[in-house]
Amino acid sequence: MGSKSTLPALATDPKFIFFTDFDGTITEKDSNDHMIDNLGFGAARREALNVGVLLRGEPFRDAFSQMLDSITAPFPECIEALLANIRLDPGFHAFYAWAKAHNVPVVVLSGGMRPIVEALLGKFLGEDEVRRLRIVCNDVEAREGKRIDEAGGWRIVYHDDR
């Protein structure tokens, strides 16, 4: 087991640590689904790929990559669309305030991408709070020969591939 310096959630010697999902838990809607449905190939294709994963054992990573690859909007436009359309779960502010007041670190575990999770949490909680949170998630990078801020210029980087 790591030390307090390598496990920030232990720095304040808490009795409990709260681990939570992000999309559809802290937020009312899944940000990835929103992008795929509105900026990618749409809900019908996304749902068909999900059925393949759930019922036919197709690899989730392959299906998820296909879904995200269908989004050609520059990454900053994706974030703007999410900031305009994704809302915080109504009970999260009260929970988060309680957790802070009772020394219960909140660790966000997400299949989403760091810039999106941080942008949405920054909107909901403020940038200072985002810096205090431990977020374990995937990331995003520019595709070879492209910039992240151009059409088709970004891709997901899976956390466990770093």
MIZANU-231945 format. One record per residue (C-alpha): residue in one letter; x, y, z. Coordinates in pm, whole numbers. Layout:
NODE  rest      xx      yy      zz
NODE     A       X       Y       Z
...
END
This chain:
NODE  rest      xx      yy      zz
NODE     M       0       0       0
NODE     G     124     350     -81
NODE     S     209     620     165
NODE     K       3     931     236
NODE     S     225    1120      -8
NODE     T     132     882    -291
NODE     L    -234     850    -191
NODE     P    -368    1207    -156
NODE     A    -708    1092     -26
NODE     L    -528     969     288
NODE     A    -348    1299     356
NODE     T    -603    1414     617
NODE     D    -626    1073     785
NODE     P    -995    1024     701
NODE     K   -1210     751     853
NODE     F   -1387     708     519
NODE     I   -1319     781     152
NODE     F   -1607     816     -93
NODE     F   -1551     676    -443
NODE     T   -1798     784    -709
NODE     D   -1864     756   -1078
NODE     F   -1901    1082   -1270
NODE     D   -2134    1050   -1571
NODE     G   -2494     998   -1468
NODE     T   -2397    1000   -1100
NODE     I   -2250    1344   -1029
NODE     T   -2415    1464   -1349
NODE     E   -2772    1399   -1458
NODE     K   -2670    1277   -1805
NODE     D   -2369    1094   -1940
NODE     S   -2139    1341   -2116
NODE     N   -2002    1082   -2357
NODE     D   -2352     971   -2458
NODE     H   -2448    1335   -2510
NODE     M   -2152    1395   -2743
NODE     I   -2207    1072   -2937
NODE     D   -2582    1133   -2971
NODE     N   -2550    1499   -3072
NODE     L   -2204    1538   -3228
NODE     G   -2136    1182   -3343
NODE     F   -2327     907   -3519
NODE     G   -2628     925   -3288
NODE     A   -2814     730   -3023
NODE     A   -2928     439   -3242
NODE     R   -2575     338   -3341
NODE     R   -2445     397   -2986
NODE     E   -2719     177   -2842
NODE     A   -2650     -96   -3100
NODE     L   -2283    -101   -3000
NODE     N   -2382    -117   -2632
NODE     V   -2601    -420   -2707
NODE     G   -2300    -584   -2872
NODE     V   -2098    -531   -2556
NODE     L   -2370    -642   -2317
NODE     L   -2518    -937   -2506
NODE     R   -2251   -1059   -2744
NODE     G   -1941    -999   -2536
NODE     E   -1783    -755   -2780
NODE     P   -1498    -558   -2619
NODE     F   -1619    -237   -2454
NODE     R   -1303     -50   -2545
NODE     D   -1352    -123   -2915
NODE     A   -1715     -11   -2907
NODE     F   -1641     300   -2702
NODE     S   -1356     400   -2932
NODE     Q   -1588     365   -3234
NODE     M   -1844     584   -3060
NODE     L   -1594     856   -2976
NODE     D   -1428     836   -3317
NODE     S   -1766     928   -3471
NODE     I   -1734    1272   -3311
NODE     T   -1546    1497   -3551
NODE     A   -1608    1830   -3376
NODE     P   -1293    1995   -3241
NODE     F   -1246    1912   -2874
NODE     P   -1307    2267   -2746
NODE     E   -1646    2263   -2924
NODE     C   -1728    1933   -2752
NODE     I   -1653    2085   -2413
NODE     E   -1864    2393   -2492
NODE     A   -2157    2174   -2595
NODE     L   -2129    1979   -2271
NODE     L   -2102    2290   -2055
NODE     A   -2423    2415   -2215
NODE     N   -2617    2086   -2181
NODE     I   -2496    1877   -1887
NODE     R   -2631    1953   -1541
NODE     L   -2518    1855   -1195
NODE     D   -2724    1603   -1000
NODE     P   -2943    1814    -769
NODE     G   -2812    1647    -452
NODE     F   -2442    1662    -528
NODE     H   -2366    2011    -390
NODE     A   -2514    1921     -52
NODE     F   -2332    1587     -46
NODE     Y   -2002    1748    -145
NODE     A   -2036    2016     126
NODE     W   -2113    1744     383
NODE     A   -1813    1539     270
NODE     K   -1578    1837     301
NODE     A   -1716    1929     644
NODE     H   -1669    1571     770
NODE     N   -1324    1499     626
NODE     V   -1453    1247     373
NODE     P   -1239    1276      60
NODE     V   -1428    1231    -267
NODE     V   -1246    1033    -537
NODE     V   -1400    1046    -884
NODE     L   -1357     731   -1093
NODE     S   -1468     780   -1452
NODE     G   -1457     623   -1795
NODE     G   -1475     979   -1926
NODE     M   -1193    1210   -2024
NODE     R   -1006    1436   -1783
NODE     P   -1059    1768   -1967
NODE     I   -1434    1707   -1978
NODE     V   -1465    1590   -1618
NODE     E   -1255    1886   -1499
NODE     A   -1444    2140   -1714
NODE     L   -1783    2024   -1588
NODE     L   -1673    1998   -1225
NODE     G   -1510    2341   -1259
NODE     K   -1843    2483   -1373
NODE     F   -2035    2310   -1093
NODE     L   -1790    2336    -802
NODE     G   -1529    2593    -905
NODE     E   -1172    2550   -1023
NODE     D   -1026    2544    -669
NODE     E   -1240    2244    -576
NODE     V   -1140    2059    -894
NODE     R    -775    2095    -794
NODE     R    -857    1940    -454
NODE     L   -1039    1638    -597
NODE     R    -868    1314    -690
NODE     I    -993    1222   -1038
NODE     V    -900     890   -1196
NODE     C   -1010     879   -1559
NODE     N    -903     860   -1920
NODE     D    -745    1149   -2106
NODE     V    -744    1295   -2453
NODE     E    -468    1376   -2699
NODE     A    -423    1512   -3047
NODE     R    -422    1262   -3330
NODE     E     -97    1228   -3518
NODE     G     -51    1523   -3754
NODE     K    -349    1712   -3609
NODE     R    -433    1954   -3334
NODE     I    -693    1885   -3069
NODE     D    -877    2204   -3167
NODE     E    -940    2099   -3527
NODE     A   -1202    1871   -3679
NODE     G   -1119    1504   -3617
NODE     G    -810    1610   -3425
NODE     W    -855    1429   -3094
NODE     R    -878    1079   -2951
NODE     I    -923     915   -2615
NODE     V    -618     788   -2424
NODE     Y    -718     514   -2184
NODE     H    -595     551   -1826
NODE     D    -444     206   -1815
NODE     D    -253     263   -2141
NODE     R     -49     552   -2000
END
